[in-house]
Amino acid sequence: MPITTAYAPPAIEHVSILQPDGTVDKKLDPNVPKEDLLQLYELMSFSRQWDHRRLKLQRQGRIGTFAPAHGQEAAQAGSIYCTTDDDWLCPSFRESVCYFHRGADPVDDLLYAAGFEEGMNIPEGAKVLPVCIPIGTQYTHALGTAWAEVKDGTQNVAITYGGDGSTSEGDFHEAVNMAAVLKAPVVFFIQNNQWAISVPRQWQTASETIAQKAVAYGVPGVQVDGNDLLAVIKATRDAVERARNGEGPTLIEAVTFRMNVHTTADDPKKYRTREVEAEWAEKDPIDRLRKYLTKKRWWNTKKQQEMEDRITARIDQAIEDFETRAAELRTPDYMFANAWVEDPPYLLKQKAELLAHFDQHGLPEGGH
């Protein structure tokens, strides 16, 4: 007779502290200082409004494709808050909140979305890697940078981000496995936003959780409410502390929801219902944090309006500065820039032919 064994999934810790109504589990509260919470709230609010304005710019043809962070602000803000500038940020393509926390200029963000390489000009010495478009390769980058820190004798860590779909890539499993073997100081932060473009999570993996994948590699795995800023901070803070102490990597699964498009080339109405979106809207991370701050008497409608005015002014100025800079960069021969350190002869020939054409016939309408 065939032998059958009942499968018992491993017990995975689930961290939840801040409820949708703004109440907290005081036993688990990470006691984040008031000023830090207010700054994180503004960061999350800025990111939300930034996504709205970027989407309008994209629909107007003023920038190209980008991936909004709408709905995932707490997951990103809470996790990157637990790192320092001496730690490596190894993102995928949706971590705009993390970039802004590390001081990125919104003008550069627009330049990159408009196709200008200058927009991804990482300042010298900054431990921030460029946007990683190929799915999953950022995990091996994080492993490499973390291991380099170990070899240099530091206690610095690397934090890397990805979606639930990226855990189906070989790079993810190879990186977690080797990080476990080496006890490399890496935090693998998976934002389970329920969708990989139009594919639901259950089509990506039969695992009940993403976090339990850590068990196979001998590392801690924890699932956290990704719309709960306080829970994200607690889980990430613990993981970073383990990494600094030489105890190796941690896999964190932040359960959240991508409220907007996967990228601006996507239409979620084709594969999910408004009812599901409305259900997740009740768990909105920004609304939840605002209710908490209000209950603490740290926030009110006047402060909300003042913050919104600051954000609007900042975004308006960034768009104006972007348009000015883009006009300077948008020359007929820009397509030849940033491809080679030294242009090969055939490219130089093509460039000369193009410029000669414009010298003879003039620029297209609009000058670009």
C-alpha positions as CSV (number, residue, x, y, z in Angstrom):
1,M,0.0,0.0,0.0
2,P,1.2,3.6,-0.7
3,I,2.6,5.4,2.3
4,T,0.9,8.8,2.9
5,T,2.1,11.5,5.2
6,A,-0.1,14.3,6.4
7,Y,1.6,17.7,5.8
8,A,1.8,20.0,8.8
9,P,3.0,23.5,7.8
10,P,5.6,24.9,10.1
11,A,4.5,27.4,12.8
12,I,5.2,30.9,11.6
13,E,5.1,33.9,13.9
14,H,2.7,36.6,12.8
15,V,3.2,40.1,14.1
16,S,0.4,42.5,14.4
17,I,0.3,45.6,16.7
18,L,-1.6,48.5,15.2
19,Q,-5.2,47.7,14.3
20,P,-7.2,49.5,11.6
21,D,-9.0,51.6,14.2
22,G,-5.7,52.9,15.6
23,T,-5.6,50.9,18.7
24,V,-2.4,49.0,19.7
25,D,-1.2,46.0,21.5
26,K,0.8,47.8,24.2
27,K,2.8,44.7,25.0
28,L,4.3,44.6,21.5
29,D,4.6,48.4,20.9
30,P,8.2,49.1,19.7
31,N,8.0,52.6,21.4
32,V,9.1,54.6,18.4
33,P,9.8,58.2,19.4
34,K,7.1,60.7,18.6
35,E,9.2,62.8,16.2
36,D,10.2,59.7,14.2
37,L,6.6,58.6,13.9
38,L,5.6,62.0,12.6
39,Q,8.4,62.0,10.1
40,L,7.4,58.5,8.9
41,Y,3.8,59.6,8.6
42,E,4.8,62.5,6.4
43,L,7.1,60.2,4.3
44,M,4.3,57.8,3.7
45,S,1.8,60.6,2.9
46,F,4.3,62.2,0.5
47,S,4.8,58.9,-1.2
48,R,1.0,58.4,-1.7
49,Q,0.6,61.9,-3.2
50,W,3.7,61.5,-5.2
51,D,2.3,58.3,-6.8
52,H,-0.9,60.2,-7.7
53,R,1.0,63.0,-9.4
54,R,3.4,60.7,-11.2
55,L,0.4,58.7,-12.5
56,K,-1.0,61.9,-14.0
57,L,2.3,62.8,-15.5
58,Q,2.6,59.4,-17.1
59,R,-0.9,59.6,-18.5
60,Q,0.0,62.9,-20.1
61,G,3.1,61.4,-21.7
62,R,5.5,63.5,-19.6
63,I,7.2,60.5,-18.0
64,G,7.3,56.8,-18.8
65,T,6.5,53.6,-16.9
66,F,6.9,53.4,-13.1
67,A,5.7,51.1,-10.3
68,P,3.6,52.8,-7.6
69,A,4.0,52.0,-3.9
70,H,0.4,52.9,-3.1
71,G,-0.8,50.6,-0.3
72,Q,2.7,49.5,0.6
73,E,4.0,52.6,2.3
74,A,4.1,51.2,5.9
75,A,6.0,48.1,4.7
76,Q,8.7,50.2,3.1
77,A,8.9,53.1,5.6
78,G,8.9,50.8,8.7
79,S,11.6,48.5,7.4
80,I,14.0,51.0,6.0
81,Y,13.6,53.1,9.2
82,C,15.3,50.2,11.1
83,T,18.5,50.6,9.0
84,T,21.3,53.2,9.0
85,D,23.1,55.0,6.1
86,D,25.9,52.5,6.7
87,D,23.6,49.6,5.7
88,W,23.0,48.6,2.1
89,L,19.7,49.2,0.4
90,C,19.2,46.7,-2.4
91,P,15.8,47.4,-3.9
92,S,13.7,46.0,-6.7
93,F,11.6,48.5,-8.7
94,R,8.9,49.6,-6.3
95,E,10.8,50.9,-3.3
96,S,10.4,54.7,-3.9
97,V,9.6,55.2,-0.2
98,C,12.9,53.6,0.8
99,Y,14.8,55.8,-1.6
100,F,13.1,59.0,-0.3
101,H,14.0,57.9,3.3
102,R,17.6,57.7,2.2
103,G,17.5,61.2,0.8
104,A,16.7,60.7,-2.8
105,D,15.6,63.7,-4.8
106,P,12.1,63.5,-6.3
107,V,13.5,65.3,-9.4
108,D,15.8,62.4,-10.0
109,D,12.9,60.0,-9.7
110,L,11.1,61.8,-12.5
111,L,14.2,62.0,-14.6
112,Y,14.6,58.2,-14.3
113,A,11.0,57.6,-15.2
114,A,11.4,59.8,-18.2
115,G,14.3,57.7,-19.5
116,F,17.2,59.8,-18.4
117,E,20.1,57.9,-16.8
118,E,21.0,61.0,-14.8
119,G,18.0,60.1,-12.6
120,M,19.7,57.1,-11.2
121,N,22.9,58.8,-10.3
122,I,23.7,57.4,-6.9
123,P,25.8,59.8,-4.8
124,E,29.4,58.7,-4.2
125,G,29.7,56.6,-1.1
126,A,25.9,56.1,-0.7
127,K,25.1,52.5,0.1
128,V,22.1,52.4,-2.2
129,L,22.0,50.2,-5.3
130,P,20.1,51.3,-8.4
131,V,16.6,50.2,-9.3
132,C,16.7,46.5,-10.1
133,I,14.3,45.7,-13.0
134,P,15.1,42.0,-13.5
135,I,13.0,40.0,-11.1
136,G,14.9,38.6,-8.2
137,T,18.5,39.6,-9.0
138,Q,18.6,42.1,-6.2
139,Y,18.7,39.2,-3.7
140,T,22.1,38.1,-4.8
141,H,23.3,41.7,-4.9
142,A,22.3,42.0,-1.2
143,L,24.1,38.8,-0.4
144,G,27.3,40.0,-2.0
145,T,27.3,43.4,-0.4
146,A,26.5,41.9,3.0
147,W,29.3,39.4,2.7
148,A,31.7,42.2,1.7
149,E,30.8,44.0,4.9
150,V,31.6,40.8,6.9
151,K,35.0,40.5,5.1
152,D,35.6,44.2,6.0
153,G,35.0,43.5,9.6
154,T,31.9,45.7,10.0
155,Q,28.5,45.0,11.6
156,N,26.7,46.6,8.7
157,V,23.8,44.8,7.1
158,A,22.0,44.7,3.8
159,I,18.2,44.9,3.4
160,T,16.7,43.8,0.1
161,Y,13.1,43.9,-1.2
162,G,10.9,42.0,-3.5
163,G,7.4,41.0,-4.2
164,D,5.7,37.6,-3.6
165,G,6.2,36.7,-7.3
166,S,10.0,37.1,-7.0
167,T,10.2,34.2,-4.5
168,S,9.5,31.9,-7.5
169,E,12.8,33.0,-9.1
170,G,15.9,30.9,-8.6
171,D,17.9,34.0,-7.5
172,F,15.8,34.2,-4.4
173,H,16.4,30.6,-3.3
174,E,20.1,30.7,-4.1
175,A,20.6,34.0,-2.2
176,V,18.7,32.9,0.9
177,N,20.5,29.5,0.9
178,M,23.9,31.0,0.6
179,A,23.2,33.7,3.1
180,A,22.1,31.0,5.6
181,V,25.3,29.0,5.0
182,L,27.5,32.1,5.4
183,K,25.4,33.6,8.2
184,A,25.5,36.8,6.0
185,P,23.8,39.8,7.6
186,V,20.9,40.1,5.1
187,V,17.3,41.0,5.7
188,F,15.1,39.6,3.0
189,F,12.0,41.7,3.0
190,I,9.2,40.3,0.9
191,Q,6.2,42.5,0.2
192,N,3.4,40.0,-0.4
193,N,1.0,42.4,-2.1
194,Q,-1.1,39.5,-3.4
195,W,-0.4,40.1,-7.1
196,A,2.5,39.6,-9.5
197,I,1.1,41.8,-12.3
198,S,-2.1,39.9,-13.1
199,V,-1.2,36.6,-11.4
200,P,-2.5,36.0,-7.8
201,R,-0.3,34.8,-5.1
202,Q,-1.8,31.3,-5.0
203,W,-0.6,30.8,-8.5
204,Q,3.0,31.6,-7.5
205,T,3.3,29.1,-4.7
206,A,1.4,26.4,-2.8
207,S,3.0,27.5,0.5
208,E,0.5,28.7,3.0
209,T,2.9,31.6,3.7
210,I,6.0,33.1,2.1
211,A,7.7,33.3,5.5
212,Q,7.7,29.5,5.9
213,K,10.1,29.2,2.9
214,A,12.8,30.3,5.4
215,V,12.5,26.9,7.3
216,A,14.0,25.0,4.4
217,Y,17.2,27.1,4.6
218,G,17.5,27.1,8.4
219,V,16.8,30.8,8.9
220,P,14.1,32.6,10.9
221,G,10.9,33.4,9.0
222,V,8.3,35.8,10.3
223,Q,5.1,37.1,8.8
224,V,4.0,40.6,9.6
225,D,1.0,42.8,8.9
226,G,2.5,44.9,6.2
227,N,0.0,47.7,6.7
228,D,0.9,48.0,10.3
229,L,3.9,50.4,10.6
230,L,4.6,49.4,14.2
231,A,4.6,45.7,13.5
232,V,6.9,46.2,10.5
233,I,9.3,48.1,12.7
234,K,9.3,45.5,15.4
235,A,9.9,42.6,13.0
236,T,12.6,44.4,11.0
237,R,14.3,45.8,14.1
238,D,14.7,42.3,15.4
239,A,16.0,41.0,12.1
240,V,18.5,43.8,11.8
241,E,19.7,43.2,15.4
242,R,20.2,39.5,14.6
243,A,22.2,40.3,11.5
244,R,24.4,42.8,13.3
245,N,25.2,40.3,16.0
246,G,26.4,37.8,13.5
247,E,23.4,35.5,13.7
248,G,22.7,35.6,10.0
249,P,19.7,36.4,7.7
250,T,16.0,36.7,8.4
251,L,13.1,36.3,5.9
252,I,10.2,38.7,6.6
253,E,6.9,38.4,4.7
254,A,4.9,41.7,4.9
255,V,1.3,40.9,4.1
256,T,-0.1,44.0,2.2
257,F,-1.9,44.9,-0.9
258,R,-1.0,46.8,-4.1
259,M,-3.9,49.3,-4.3
260,N,-2.9,50.7,-7.6
261,V,-1.5,49.3,-10.9
262,H,1.5,46.9,-11.0
263,T,3.1,49.4,-13.3
264,T,1.5,52.1,-15.5
265,A,1.4,49.5,-18.3
266,D,-1.1,47.5,-16.2
267,D,-4.9,47.6,-15.7
268,P,-6.0,45.8,-12.5
269,K,-9.7,46.0,-13.4
270,K,-9.1,43.1,-15.8
271,Y,-8.1,40.7,-13.1
272,R,-9.5,41.7,-9.7
273,T,-12.8,43.1,-8.3
274,R,-13.6,46.4,-6.7
275,E,-15.0,44.5,-3.7
276,V,-11.5,43.1,-2.9
277,E,-9.9,46.5,-3.3
278,A,-12.6,48.1,-1.0
279,E,-11.9,45.4,1.6
280,W,-8.2,46.2,1.6
281,A,-8.9,49.9,1.6
282,E,-10.3,49.5,5.1
283,K,-6.8,48.4,6.2
284,D,-5.0,51.4,4.6
285,P,-1.6,51.9,6.3
286,I,-1.8,55.7,6.2
287,D,-5.3,56.0,7.6
288,R,-4.4,53.5,10.3
289,L,-1.3,55.5,11.4
290,R,-3.2,58.8,11.4
291,K,-5.9,57.3,13.7
292,Y,-3.1,56.1,16.1
293,L,-1.4,59.5,16.1
294,T,-4.7,61.3,16.7
295,K,-5.5,59.0,19.6
296,K,-2.1,59.9,21.1
297,R,-3.0,63.6,20.7
298,W,0.0,64.0,18.4
299,W,-2.1,64.9,15.3
300,N,-5.1,67.0,14.4
301,T,-6.8,68.5,11.3
302,K,-4.7,71.6,11.4
303,K,-1.4,69.7,11.3
304,Q,-2.9,67.5,8.6
305,Q,-3.6,70.5,6.4
306,E,-0.2,72.0,7.0
307,M,1.5,68.8,6.0
308,E,-0.6,68.4,2.9
309,D,0.3,72.0,1.9
310,R,4.0,71.2,2.4
311,I,3.7,68.0,0.3
312,T,1.9,69.8,-2.5
313,A,4.5,72.6,-2.6
314,R,7.3,70.1,-2.6
315,I,5.8,68.1,-5.4
316,D,5.0,71.2,-7.5
317,Q,8.6,72.4,-7.2
318,A,10.0,69.0,-8.1
319,I,7.9,68.8,-11.2
320,E,9.0,72.3,-12.3
321,D,12.6,71.5,-11.7
322,F,12.2,68.2,-13.5
323,E,10.8,69.9,-16.6
324,T,13.7,72.4,-16.6
325,R,16.3,69.7,-16.3
326,A,14.6,67.4,-18.8
327,A,14.5,70.2,-21.4
328,E,18.3,70.6,-21.0
329,L,19.0,66.9,-21.4
330,R,16.6,66.2,-24.2
331,T,18.9,66.7,-27.1
332,P,18.7,64.9,-30.5
333,D,21.8,62.8,-29.7
334,Y,20.8,61.8,-26.1
335,M,20.0,58.3,-27.3
336,F,23.7,57.8,-27.8
337,A,24.6,58.8,-24.3
338,N,25.4,56.4,-21.4
339,A,25.7,53.4,-23.7
340,W,29.5,53.1,-23.8
341,V,32.5,54.6,-22.0
342,E,34.0,55.1,-25.4
343,D,31.6,55.1,-28.3
344,P,32.6,52.5,-31.0
345,P,33.2,53.8,-34.6
346,Y,29.8,52.6,-36.0
347,L,28.0,54.5,-33.2
348,L,29.9,57.6,-33.8
349,K,29.1,57.4,-37.5
350,Q,25.4,57.0,-36.8
351,K,25.5,59.9,-34.4
352,A,27.2,62.2,-37.0
353,E,24.6,61.2,-39.6
354,L,21.7,62.0,-37.2
355,L,23.1,65.4,-36.3
356,A,23.8,66.2,-39.9
357,H,20.2,65.4,-40.7
358,F,18.9,67.8,-38.1
359,D,21.4,70.5,-39.2
360,Q,19.9,70.3,-42.6
361,H,16.3,69.8,-41.9
362,G,15.9,71.2,-38.4
363,L,14.5,69.7,-35.2
364,P,11.0,68.1,-35.1
365,E,8.1,70.1,-33.8
366,G,8.7,71.0,-30.2
367,G,12.4,70.9,-30.5
368,H,12.9,67.3,-29.3
